Each structure stands twice: as C-alpha cells, then as structure tokens.
Amino acid sequence: MTRRLIFGGKSPSFSEIFTEYLSDISLEVEAIKLRNIKSDAEGVNEHLARIDSALKGIMEAKLALAEKLRNSQNQN
C-alpha cells in the first residue's frame, strides 16, 4: 500500500493513513501465523516484506507531517 499526504488538498489525514497501515500490518501478522503453521517460510518472508513496507509508509507519513509542522512554525 502506498499513500501520500498531500497538504492543502483533499488527501487522507495522517490518522487515516496510520490506521490503514496498522490494519495492513495486522492482516499480514495473521497471515504469517497461518503460514507458520503450514511451515511456509517463503510465504512468511513475503508477509514480512509487506509489513516492512507498511512500516516505511508510516515513517514517510510521519516525516511529511513533521515537515509540514516545521514549515508552519517557521512561517509564524
């Protein structure tokens, strides 16, 4: 999943993006549990890669939010 914060336009809020990524991570963890029961190491690695991607998305959204806040504080 790839979502970007777009400030000044109609875009999802940080909270919405965070919730979506958290939901994605939860689903991947459940899938890992099922794959682990089946001893499917390759499948587990695929889900871990998706979790890593979601975590990176959260970090990118957080950085974008921090930059926006910094810019708004600098303008005041």
C-alpha positions as CSV (number, residue, x, y, z in Angstrom):
1,M,0.0,0.0,0.0
2,T,1.3,3.4,-0.9
3,R,-0.4,6.5,0.4
4,R,1.0,10.1,0.4
5,L,0.0,13.0,2.5
6,I,-1.0,16.0,0.3
7,F,-1.3,19.2,2.3
8,G,-3.7,21.9,1.2
9,G,-5.8,19.5,-0.9
10,K,-8.2,16.6,-0.4
11,S,-6.0,13.9,1.0
12,P,-6.3,11.4,3.8
13,S,-5.2,12.6,7.2
14,F,-2.1,11.3,8.9
15,S,-4.5,9.4,11.3
16,E,-6.3,7.7,8.4
17,I,-3.0,6.7,6.7
18,F,-1.7,5.4,10.0
19,T,-4.8,3.4,10.6
20,E,-4.7,1.9,7.2
21,Y,-1.1,0.9,7.6
22,L,-1.7,-0.6,11.0
23,S,-4.6,-2.6,9.6
24,D,-2.4,-3.9,6.8
25,I,0.2,-4.9,9.4
26,S,-2.4,-6.7,11.5
27,L,-3.6,-8.6,8.5
28,E,-0.1,-9.6,7.5
29,V,0.7,-10.8,11.0
30,E,-2.4,-13.1,10.9
31,A,-1.3,-14.4,7.5
32,I,2.1,-15.1,8.9
33,K,0.6,-17.1,11.7
34,L,-1.3,-19.3,9.2
35,R,1.8,-19.7,7.0
36,N,3.9,-20.5,10.0
37,I,1.5,-23.3,11.0
38,K,2.0,-24.7,7.4
39,S,5.8,-24.2,7.7
40,D,5.8,-22.0,4.6
41,A,9.0,-20.0,5.0
42,E,8.7,-18.3,1.6
43,G,5.2,-17.2,2.3
44,V,6.2,-15.8,5.7
45,N,9.0,-13.8,4.1
46,E,6.5,-12.3,1.6
47,H,4.3,-11.1,4.5
48,L,7.3,-9.8,6.4
49,A,8.2,-7.7,3.3
50,R,4.7,-6.3,3.3
51,I,5.0,-5.4,7.0
52,D,8.3,-3.7,6.3
53,S,6.7,-1.7,3.5
54,A,3.8,-0.6,5.7
55,L,6.2,0.5,8.5
56,K,8.2,2.5,6.0
57,G,4.9,4.1,4.8
58,I,4.1,5.1,8.4
59,M,7.6,6.7,8.8
60,E,7.3,8.6,5.5
61,A,3.9,9.9,6.5
62,K,5.2,10.9,9.9
63,L,8.2,12.7,8.2
64,A,5.8,14.6,5.9
65,L,3.7,15.6,8.9
66,A,6.8,16.8,10.8
67,E,8.0,18.8,7.8
68,K,4.6,20.5,7.5
69,L,4.6,21.4,11.1
70,R,8.1,22.7,10.9
71,N,7.3,24.8,7.9
72,S,4.2,26.3,9.5
73,Q,6.1,27.2,12.6
74,N,8.9,28.8,10.6
75,Q,6.3,31.0,8.8
76,N,5.0,32.3,12.1
